[in-house]
Amino acid sequence: DADVTQTPRNRITKTGKRIMLECSQTKGHDRMYWYRQDPGLGLRLIYYSFDVKDINKGEISDGYSVSRQAQAKFSLSLESAIPNQTALYFCATSDLAGETQYFGPGTRLLVL
Amino acid sequence: SQKIEQNSEALNIQEGKTATLTCNYTNYSPAYLQWYRQDPGRGPVFLLLIRENEKEKRKERLKVTFDTTLKQSLFHITASQPADSATYLCALAGRSNTGKLIFGQGTTLQVKP
């Protein structure tokens, strides 16, 4: 089984809807991250969490919120989706050293 | 502002040749630099890490160099194979041990048989 899983893998939603993307990991890592990837822009950090009680904003957190339900679970919510949030979203984990990141397979989100 | 640049144009090479990808950065003093491979529809996969006090790192057919004076890293794949075709991302990490990475936009490599 994959170490980092994301659900759903694909999602189409409408402007104004609230949606949640979920990430689970079996690596036992404390650190988890949410990124979005857009063509030509690379990966950009949305939020990151060092443990269940420690959540931090990344480079582009506006319009997003997160929840760290357990060490193994980190969810990303779009409170009111807009078309420019159409992107590929990745969850990643790392150990306390934080050097190597392990990515999930991604969620492709389309906001109409 | 911090900026990382990778060649946006795809790199096309013949099988067996050495592929060289470039990562340049400005307004940054990274503690280390990483290279990741990304295949279409998949998440990035870690390949190599090189620290600021290291000049070169090797792993099998892969070699990474890191020149903090030029603010540049070169990523080499020797004896390239069609299976090496993918997008390669460089990522920089700061000194604060937050684990936060800043990624370049990636360079797509196409190895032709």
Interface residues (C-beta under 8 A of the other chain):
Chain A: V4 R31 Y33 Y35 G40 L41 G42 L43 R44 L45 Y48 F50 N56 G58 F90 A92 S94 A97 G98 E99 T100 Q101 Y102 F103 G104 P105 G106
Chain B: I4 S8 Y32 Q34 G41 R42 G43 P44 V45 F46 L49 L89 A91 A93 N97 T98 G99 K100 L101 F103 G104 Q105 G106
